[in-house]
Amino acid sequence: MRRAARLAMLFCAAGMNASADDWDSWRDGRRVLLVRAASPDDARLRQQEAVLAADPEGLALRDVLIVRWVGDGHPEVPLPDGKAVPVDVMAGLSPGLRTAEWRVLLIGRDGEVKVVWETVVPLAEVFAKIDAMPMGRREKEARP
């Protein structure tokens, strides 16, 4: 079963009308780090954003797309021009995620949730998880 189809099944089970193509169209095979905060005033959100801003090159090297999901709205995918677009398809990822006060999820290139953190996560830990995955190991070995 295609990786995106697995996520689409999760979306449909949560009452969303998402297709595998919706997921692939914006994720484009990248890894996703989904940062979920119940409020824009959550201190953990500011801390996590500072952590992520500290090494954009490391995130880019590992092909990580940062997706923010703050408050009751939809997750936002950043665009190259600095703006962000809400993504309805992510709202169906997990019924419990909608009511979560704080979560950080790492979603692999295969579209599967690899890790869920309930605290602010250091980039070294994110990078270690990615680099330990089979595809991450191959990518690391291929780096100059």
N, C-alpha and C positions, 0 to 999 in steps of 0.2 A: 504494500500500500504506500502511495506517495506520502512523503513527510507532511506536506501541506494538507493532504486529505485527512490525516489523523487529527490535525488541529481543527479543520473544518468540522469534523465529527464532534469535537468538544464544543465548538461554537453552537452547532445545531442542538446538541443535548441541553445547552443552556438557553435555548429559545431564540438564538440568533439565526439570521438567514445569511450566513457567510459561506462563501465558496472557497475552495482551495486556491483558485486564481486570485481572489481578493488578497489572501495572505501572501502569496508569492509576489504580487504586483508591487507591494511597498517594501517588503522585507528583502526581496531580491537575493535570497540565499545567504544573507548576512546573519551573524549571530545577533541576538537582541538582549540588551540589558534593560529590563522593564523596571522602572522605579515607581512604586505605588505609594502615594501619601494621601491621607484622608483630607488634609488641609494644606493650603499654600503656606500657612504659618508654622508648619511643623519644623522644628529645629533640625530634625534628622534629614529633611529634604535639603536644606541649605548645606548641611554637612556633607551629604552624599554628592551634591552638585560640585562642591569644592574639591572633593576627592577625585571626581571624574575629570574636572577641569585641569587637574595637576599633570595629567599625562595623555593628552589627545593623540600623540603619536603612537603610544602603546595600544590605545584603543583602535586606532586606524590600522595598525600593523596586524591586529587580530580580527579586523573587519567586523567591529562591534557597532551596532546601531543603538543609540540610547533613546529609549521611549519613556516619556514622562506621563504618568496618569495621576493627576492631582484633583482631589475633590470628587464631586458627583458627575463631572463631565466624562468625556471619552479620552482615551490615551491620545497623546500627540506625538506624531512622527516629525522630527526636524527635517526641513528642506535645505538644499544647498544655499539658498538665499537668506538663511537665518530665520525664516518664518517657520511655523509648524502647522501641520494639518491634523485635525481630529480624525481618528480611525475608529469607526463603529465596530469593525470586525474584532478588535481586541477586547471589547466589553464582554464577550462571551468566553474568554479564556478559562475562567473559573468562577463559579457563583460566589464562593467565599472571598475571592479577591476584591469584589466590589465593595464589601463592607470592611475590608482590612484597613487598619489604621496605618500600617507600614509594612511593606514587603519590597524586596529586590529579587527579581527572577532573572536567571540566566537561561536563555533559550538558544539551543545549539543550531548549527547550520541545518541539521536534519528536522528542525521545527519542534523538537521535544524540549520540555522544561528539564533542565539539567540540575539546577540548584535553586532553592528558595531560602533566602536569608530574611531574618526578622529583625536585623540590626543594620546599622550603617556598615557597609562592607568595604574594606580596603582594596585598592586596585591590585595589590600584590596577590590577594586571595582570588580575585576574579581571574587574573592572568594565570595563576597556578592551575585553577580549574580548567580553563580553556586549553592551556598548554599540555595538560594531562589527558585530554580527550584524544581519541585515535587520530582524528583529522588535525587537531591542534598540534599533536606530536609531529606529524608529517610536515605541517607548515613550519614548525620551529626548526626542524632539521633542514629544510630547504632555504631558510634565511641565510643571507651572507654573513 
